[in-house]
Amino acid sequence: MENQQKPSPCSRERAFLLSIFSSQSLPGTPYLDSGYSWVRLCVSVLISLVGSAGMWAVVVVLPAVQEEFGIDRSEASIPYTTTMIGFALGNFVFGRLVDRFGIVLPMIVSALMLGAGFALGSLSGNVWIFAAVQGILIGSGSAVTFGPLIADLSHWFERNRGIAVAAAASGNYLAGTFWPLVLKEVMASDGWRDAYMLVAVVSVCVMIPVAFLLKKRIPAHVVDISSAPDALPVTKRRIDISPRALQILLCIAGISCCVAMSMPQVHIVAYCADLGFGVSAGAEMLSIMLAGGIVSRLLSGFLADRIGGVRTVLLGSFLQCLALFLYIPFNGLASLYIVSLVFGLSQGGIVPSYAIIVREYLPAKEAGERVGLVIMMTVVGMALGGWISGLIYDLTGSYQAAFINGIAWNMLNMGIMALLLWRTGERRTANA
């Protein structure tokens, strides 16, 4: 009887490393929920951490830009609004490109756009040039690291799709936790323009090399199998609403929840400055808020794998509404730190759960485009909410009415999720 040699640990490690750096999988290598899938998730989080800097940098520099250019609060909010518009359009456009060409080429384009955008932003002579650079280059470039990246990653998971999507989306909040702390230190010593130049260099030097670790593409037949009824767990969700109507409802829900979400996220730094607590305290609160959002996203992903995306969004929206109420009576320094943490723990899982809903109800082949469209609408909500909050502040001289406005929009999102839950049923799969 011939001795059969088992592969040595070194051989297995070599094969695993080869599978990471190769564009093709080895014969017999699993695709879904595999070791490579988790490596790909880690790489995606790193890319999102770096590539999402533009969304938060513009919030941190808002008071400095307002002071340097001599403008009011609503005008100073325009660069954030253009950033969100660019981010919104980029999610949809690059989502379609990822469906067709894979993630690597769009990611390299993203890195180049971010490098150019931050460099040009640091040289801006007025708020309108700054706003244009934020929207066209930084906002659009950052988009690739969110919706399109999440949609691409979702194809590599089935059983753990919820937690994987949530973890990838947490890279955006990791950026919100990391970059404000770094940028406020650079701003304190060298100003906001040098802070922007730093982000330009980091974006190009990190994102381009790391993007090549994602060059492997999952075969089309695996995508088809992962969305077939007999490949799902015991039940598959259905809804008594047409795909087009469902897409429209998700877009409206995305806008409404993020108009509410934008008030604390966009204006917390300026709010703290107005209350006399300083920009540094506001940046710390933003970081705490987003750190709580990371925990919320991971817990929501774990929850979505068990109760579905619609229930997860409904729960998150309800908790976000309660947190917004807390901002109205509590405006002391210590209480704002606590409320910001509560808000982060409440709302972090809402946006990535929309991607789970898309994958539960809509065709997998169109995941990049459909997820990108919903994410685009959530960003439209952030842009609209950021501008409306600044306008309400200019009209009333206070942020109290802006919090109430956010609560009203939040109620609309909860109503849509309740409707989807009411029209949702379950059907047993063939292997149930």
C-alpha positions as CSV (number, residue, x, y, z in Angstrom):
1,M,0.0,0.0,0.0
2,E,1.5,3.2,-1.1
3,N,2.2,6.0,1.4
4,Q,0.1,9.0,0.7
5,Q,1.9,12.2,1.6
6,K,-0.2,14.9,3.2
7,P,0.5,18.5,2.3
8,S,2.9,20.1,4.8
9,P,1.9,23.2,6.7
10,C,4.4,25.2,4.6
11,S,2.8,23.9,1.4
12,R,-0.6,24.9,2.6
13,E,0.6,28.4,3.7
14,R,2.3,28.8,0.3
15,A,-0.9,27.8,-1.5
16,F,-2.9,30.2,0.6
17,L,-0.6,33.1,-0.1
18,L,-0.6,32.2,-3.8
19,S,-4.4,32.3,-3.8
20,I,-4.3,35.8,-2.3
21,F,-1.9,37.3,-4.8
22,S,-3.2,35.3,-7.8
23,S,-6.1,36.5,-9.9
24,Q,-7.4,32.9,-10.2
25,S,-8.4,30.4,-7.4
26,L,-6.7,27.0,-7.1
27,P,-8.8,24.0,-8.2
28,G,-11.1,22.9,-5.5
29,T,-10.7,26.1,-3.5
30,P,-14.0,27.3,-2.0
31,Y,-15.1,30.8,-2.8
32,L,-17.9,31.7,-0.3
33,D,-17.0,32.3,3.4
34,S,-13.5,31.0,2.7
35,G,-10.2,32.0,4.3
36,Y,-9.5,34.3,1.3
37,S,-13.0,35.9,1.8
38,W,-11.9,37.0,5.3
39,V,-8.5,38.2,4.0
40,R,-10.4,40.2,1.4
41,L,-12.6,41.7,4.1
42,C,-9.5,42.9,6.0
43,V,-8.1,44.5,2.9
44,S,-11.4,46.1,2.2
45,V,-11.5,47.6,5.7
46,L,-8.0,49.0,5.3
47,I,-8.9,50.6,2.0
48,S,-12.0,52.1,3.4
49,L,-10.1,53.5,6.4
50,V,-7.8,55.5,4.1
51,G,-10.2,56.2,1.2
52,S,-13.0,57.6,3.4
53,A,-10.9,60.4,4.9
54,G,-12.5,63.0,2.7
55,M,-15.9,62.6,4.2
56,W,-14.6,63.5,7.7
57,A,-11.8,65.9,6.9
58,V,-14.2,68.4,5.5
59,V,-16.2,68.3,8.7
60,V,-13.1,68.9,10.9
61,V,-11.9,71.9,8.8
62,L,-15.4,73.5,8.6
63,P,-14.8,76.1,11.3
64,A,-11.3,76.9,10.0
65,V,-12.5,77.3,6.5
66,Q,-15.4,79.5,7.6
67,E,-13.0,81.8,9.5
68,E,-10.4,82.0,6.8
69,F,-12.8,82.7,4.0
70,G,-15.1,85.0,6.1
71,I,-18.4,83.3,5.3
72,D,-21.4,82.3,7.3
73,R,-22.3,78.8,8.5
74,S,-24.6,77.8,5.6
75,E,-21.9,78.7,3.0
76,A,-19.2,76.9,5.1
77,S,-21.5,73.8,4.9
78,I,-21.5,73.9,1.0
79,P,-18.2,71.9,0.7
80,Y,-19.7,69.1,2.7
81,T,-22.8,69.2,0.6
82,T,-20.8,69.0,-2.6
83,T,-18.7,66.2,-1.1
84,M,-21.8,64.2,-0.4
85,I,-23.2,64.9,-3.9
86,G,-20.0,63.6,-5.5
87,F,-20.0,60.6,-3.1
88,A,-23.6,59.9,-4.0
89,L,-23.1,59.9,-7.8
90,G,-19.8,58.1,-7.4
91,N,-21.5,55.2,-5.6
92,F,-23.9,54.7,-8.5
93,V,-21.5,55.2,-11.4
94,F,-18.6,53.2,-9.9
95,G,-21.1,50.6,-8.7
96,R,-22.0,49.9,-12.3
97,L,-18.3,49.8,-13.3
98,V,-17.5,47.3,-10.5
99,D,-20.3,45.0,-11.8
100,R,-18.6,45.0,-15.2
101,F,-14.9,45.3,-14.6
102,G,-14.2,44.3,-11.0
103,I,-13.0,46.5,-8.2
104,V,-9.3,47.0,-8.9
105,L,-9.4,49.6,-11.7
106,P,-12.1,51.8,-10.0
107,M,-10.0,51.6,-6.8
108,I,-6.9,52.9,-8.6
109,V,-8.9,55.7,-10.2
110,S,-10.2,56.5,-6.7
111,A,-6.7,56.8,-5.2
112,L,-5.6,59.1,-8.0
113,M,-8.8,61.3,-7.6
114,L,-8.3,61.5,-3.8
115,G,-4.6,62.4,-4.2
116,A,-5.3,65.1,-6.7
117,G,-8.4,66.4,-4.8
118,F,-6.7,66.8,-1.4
119,A,-3.7,68.4,-3.0
120,L,-5.8,70.9,-5.0
121,G,-8.1,71.5,-2.0
122,S,-5.1,72.6,0.1
123,L,-4.4,75.3,-2.6
124,S,-8.0,76.6,-2.8
125,G,-8.3,80.4,-2.7
126,N,-12.1,80.6,-1.9
127,V,-14.9,78.4,-0.7
128,W,-16.3,77.8,-4.2
129,I,-13.1,76.3,-5.6
130,F,-12.8,74.3,-2.4
131,A,-16.4,73.1,-2.7
132,A,-15.8,72.1,-6.4
133,V,-12.7,70.1,-5.5
134,Q,-14.5,68.4,-2.7
135,G,-17.4,67.3,-4.9
136,I,-15.7,66.4,-8.1
137,L,-12.6,64.7,-6.9
138,I,-12.8,63.9,-3.2
139,G,-16.4,63.0,-2.9
140,S,-16.5,60.9,-6.1
141,G,-13.2,59.3,-5.3
142,S,-14.3,58.3,-1.8
143,A,-17.4,56.7,-3.1
144,V,-15.5,53.7,-4.5
145,T,-14.5,52.7,-0.9
146,F,-18.0,52.4,0.3
147,G,-21.0,51.1,-1.8
148,P,-19.1,49.5,-4.7
149,L,-16.5,48.0,-2.3
150,I,-19.3,46.6,-0.1
151,A,-21.2,45.2,-3.1
152,D,-18.0,43.5,-4.4
153,L,-17.3,42.0,-1.0
154,S,-20.9,40.7,-0.6
155,H,-20.3,38.2,-3.4
156,W,-17.6,36.4,-1.3
157,F,-19.9,35.6,1.6
158,E,-23.2,33.8,2.0
159,R,-23.6,32.5,5.6
160,N,-21.8,35.4,7.1
161,R,-22.8,38.1,4.6
162,G,-24.4,40.4,7.2
163,I,-21.4,40.6,9.5
164,A,-19.0,40.9,6.5
165,V,-20.9,43.8,4.9
166,A,-21.1,45.5,8.3
167,A,-17.4,45.1,9.0
168,A,-16.5,46.5,5.5
169,A,-18.8,49.4,6.1
170,S,-17.2,50.0,9.4
171,G,-14.0,51.1,7.6
172,N,-15.9,54.3,6.8
173,Y,-16.5,54.9,10.6
174,L,-13.0,53.8,11.4
175,A,-11.9,56.7,9.2
176,G,-14.2,59.0,11.1
177,T,-12.6,57.9,14.3
178,F,-9.0,58.0,13.1
179,W,-8.8,61.0,10.8
180,P,-10.4,63.8,13.0
181,L,-7.9,63.0,15.8
182,V,-4.9,63.1,13.4
183,L,-6.1,66.2,11.4
184,K,-6.8,68.3,14.5
185,E,-3.2,67.8,15.7
186,V,-1.8,68.7,12.2
187,M,-4.2,71.7,12.1
188,A,-3.1,72.9,15.5
189,S,0.5,73.1,14.4
190,D,0.5,73.6,10.6
191,G,-3.1,74.6,9.6
192,W,-5.8,72.8,7.6
193,R,-4.0,73.1,4.3
194,D,-1.0,71.0,5.4
195,A,-3.5,68.5,6.9
196,Y,-5.1,68.1,3.5
197,M,-1.7,67.6,1.8
198,L,-0.9,64.8,4.3
199,V,-4.1,63.0,3.3
200,A,-3.3,63.4,-0.4
201,V,0.1,61.6,0.1
202,V,-1.3,58.8,2.2
203,S,-4.2,58.1,-0.2
204,V,-2.0,57.5,-3.2
205,C,0.8,55.6,-1.3
206,V,-1.5,53.2,0.5
207,M,-4.5,52.6,-1.7
208,I,-2.9,51.8,-5.1
209,P,-0.6,49.0,-3.9
210,V,-3.3,47.5,-1.6
211,A,-5.9,47.5,-4.4
212,F,-4.0,44.8,-6.3
213,L,-4.8,42.4,-3.4
214,L,-8.4,42.5,-4.7
215,K,-7.7,41.6,-8.3
216,K,-9.2,38.1,-7.9
217,R,-12.8,38.0,-9.2
218,I,-15.5,35.5,-8.2
219,P,-16.9,33.5,-11.2
220,A,-20.3,34.4,-12.4
221,H,-21.7,30.9,-11.8
222,V,-20.8,31.2,-8.1
223,V,-22.7,34.5,-7.9
224,D,-25.7,32.8,-9.5
225,I,-25.5,29.8,-7.1
226,S,-25.2,32.1,-4.1
227,S,-28.5,33.8,-4.9
228,A,-30.4,30.6,-5.8
229,P,-33.1,29.5,-3.4
230,D,-31.5,26.2,-2.6
231,A,-28.2,27.9,-1.6
232,L,-29.8,30.0,1.0
233,P,-30.5,29.1,4.6
234,V,-33.8,27.6,5.7
235,T,-35.9,30.5,4.4
236,K,-35.7,33.1,1.7
237,R,-37.4,36.4,2.0
238,R,-40.0,37.6,-0.4
239,I,-42.1,40.8,-0.6
240,D,-45.4,41.7,-2.1
241,I,-43.9,44.7,-3.9
242,S,-42.4,44.9,-7.4
243,P,-38.6,45.3,-7.6
244,R,-38.9,48.8,-9.0
245,A,-41.2,49.9,-6.3
246,L,-39.0,48.3,-3.7
247,Q,-35.9,50.1,-5.1
248,I,-37.8,53.5,-5.0
249,L,-38.9,52.9,-1.4
250,L,-35.4,52.0,-0.3
251,C,-34.1,55.2,-2.0
252,I,-36.7,57.3,-0.1
253,A,-35.9,55.6,3.1
254,G,-32.2,56.1,2.6
255,I,-32.7,59.9,2.1
256,S,-34.9,60.3,5.1
257,C,-32.7,58.3,7.6
258,C,-29.6,60.2,6.5
259,V,-31.1,63.7,6.7
260,A,-31.7,62.8,10.3
261,M,-28.3,61.2,10.7
262,S,-26.4,64.2,9.2
263,M,-27.3,66.7,11.9
264,P,-25.0,65.4,14.6
265,Q,-22.4,64.1,12.3
266,V,-21.9,67.2,10.1
267,H,-22.4,69.9,12.7
268,I,-21.2,68.5,16.0
269,V,-17.8,70.2,15.7
270,A,-19.4,73.6,14.9
271,Y,-22.0,73.0,17.6
272,C,-19.4,72.5,20.2
273,A,-17.5,75.6,19.0
274,D,-20.7,77.7,19.3
275,L,-21.3,76.4,22.9
276,G,-17.7,77.5,23.8
277,F,-16.3,74.0,24.1
278,G,-13.9,74.4,21.2
279,V,-13.2,72.6,17.9
280,S,-11.0,70.0,19.7
281,A,-13.9,68.8,21.9
282,G,-16.1,68.6,18.8
283,A,-13.6,66.5,16.9
284,E,-13.3,64.2,19.9
285,M,-17.1,63.8,20.1
286,L,-17.2,63.0,16.4
287,S,-14.6,60.3,16.9
288,I,-16.5,58.9,19.9
289,M,-19.7,59.0,17.8
290,L,-18.2,57.1,15.0
291,A,-16.4,54.6,17.3
292,G,-19.8,53.8,18.7
293,G,-21.0,53.5,15.1
294,I,-18.4,50.8,14.4
295,V,-19.8,48.7,17.3
296,S,-23.3,49.4,16.1
297,R,-22.4,48.3,12.5
298,L,-20.9,45.0,13.7
299,L,-23.8,44.2,16.0
300,S,-26.2,45.1,13.3
301,G,-24.5,42.8,10.8
302,F,-24.6,40.0,13.3
303,L,-28.3,40.7,13.9
304,A,-29.1,41.0,10.1
305,D,-27.8,37.5,9.5
306,R,-30.5,36.3,11.9
307,I,-33.5,38.6,11.6
308,G,-33.0,40.2,8.2
309,G,-32.1,43.6,6.9
310,V,-35.6,45.2,7.2
311,R,-36.0,44.5,10.9
312,T,-32.4,45.6,11.5
313,V,-33.0,49.0,9.8
314,L,-36.3,49.5,11.6
315,L,-34.6,48.9,15.0
316,G,-31.7,51.1,14.2
317,S,-34.0,53.9,13.0
318,F,-36.0,53.7,16.2
319,L,-32.9,54.0,18.4
320,Q,-31.5,56.8,16.2
321,C,-34.8,58.8,16.8
322,L,-34.4,58.4,20.6
323,A,-30.8,59.5,20.5
324,L,-31.8,62.7,18.5
325,F,-34.3,63.5,21.2
326,L,-31.5,63.4,23.8
327,Y,-29.5,66.2,22.0
328,I,-32.3,68.7,22.7
329,P,-32.3,68.9,26.5
330,F,-28.6,67.9,27.1
331,N,-26.0,70.5,25.9
332,G,-23.4,70.4,28.6
333,L,-19.8,69.2,27.8
334,A,-20.0,65.9,29.7
335,S,-23.5,65.1,28.5
336,L,-22.7,65.8,24.9
337,Y,-19.9,63.3,25.0
338,I,-22.4,60.7,26.4
339,V,-25.1,61.6,24.0
340,S,-22.7,61.4,21.0
341,L,-21.7,57.9,22.1
342,V,-25.4,56.9,22.4
343,F,-26.1,58.3,19.0
344,G,-23.2,56.4,17.4
345,L,-24.3,53.2,19.1
346,S,-27.8,53.8,17.7
347,Q,-27.4,54.6,14.1
348,G,-24.2,52.9,12.8
349,G,-25.8,49.8,11.4
350,I,-28.6,51.5,9.4
351,V,-26.8,52.3,6.1
352,P,-25.0,48.9,5.5
353,S,-28.2,47.1,6.3
354,Y,-29.7,48.6,3.1
355,A,-27.1,46.5,1.2
356,I,-28.4,43.4,3.0
357,I,-31.9,44.2,2.0
358,V,-30.9,44.6,-1.6
359,R,-29.1,41.2,-1.5
360,E,-32.2,39.6,0.2
361,Y,-34.8,40.8,-2.3
362,L,-33.1,41.9,-5.6
363,P,-30.9,40.1,-8.2
364,A,-27.3,39.4,-7.2
365,K,-26.0,40.2,-10.7
366,E,-27.1,43.8,-10.2
367,A,-25.8,44.2,-6.7
368,G,-23.2,46.8,-7.5
369,E,-25.7,49.1,-9.4
370,R,-28.6,48.6,-6.9
371,V,-26.5,48.9,-3.7
372,G,-24.8,51.9,-5.3
373,L,-28.1,53.5,-6.1
374,V,-29.4,53.1,-2.5
375,I,-26.2,54.3,-1.0
376,M,-26.3,57.3,-3.4
377,M,-29.7,58.2,-2.0
378,T,-28.4,57.9,1.6
379,V,-25.6,60.3,0.7
380,V,-28.1,62.7,-0.9
381,G,-29.8,62.6,2.5
382,M,-26.6,63.4,4.2
383,A,-25.8,66.3,1.8
384,L,-29.4,67.6,2.1
385,G,-29.4,67.3,5.8
386,G,-26.1,69.0,6.3
387,W,-27.2,72.0,4.3
388,I,-30.7,72.2,5.8
389,S,-29.2,72.1,9.3
390,G,-26.8,74.9,8.5
391,L,-29.7,76.9,7.0
392,I,-31.9,76.3,10.0
393,Y,-29.1,77.5,12.2
394,D,-28.7,80.7,10.2
395,L,-32.4,81.4,10.4
396,T,-32.9,80.6,14.1
397,G,-29.5,81.1,15.6
398,S,-29.8,77.7,17.2
399,Y,-29.4,74.0,16.4
400,Q,-32.5,73.0,18.4
401,A,-34.9,73.3,15.5
402,A,-32.4,71.4,13.3
403,F,-32.6,68.4,15.7
404,I,-36.4,68.5,15.5
405,N,-36.2,68.5,11.7
406,G,-34.0,65.4,11.8
407,I,-36.5,63.6,14.1
408,A,-39.3,64.3,11.6
409,W,-37.3,62.8,8.7
410,N,-36.4,59.8,10.9
411,M,-40.1,59.1,11.4
412,L,-40.6,58.8,7.6
413,N,-37.8,56.2,7.4
414,M,-39.4,54.2,10.2
415,G,-42.7,54.3,8.4
416,I,-41.2,52.9,5.2
417,M,-39.4,50.1,7.0
418,A,-42.7,49.2,8.8
419,L,-44.4,49.0,5.4
420,L,-41.7,46.7,4.0
421,L,-41.9,44.5,7.1
422,W,-45.7,44.3,6.8
423,R,-45.5,43.3,3.1
424,T,-42.7,40.8,3.7
425,G,-43.2,37.0,4.1
426,E,-41.1,33.9,4.0
427,R,-41.1,30.9,1.8
428,R,-39.5,27.6,2.5
429,T,-36.6,26.6,0.3
430,A,-36.4,23.3,-1.6
431,N,-34.0,21.9,1.0
432,A,-35.9,23.1,4.1
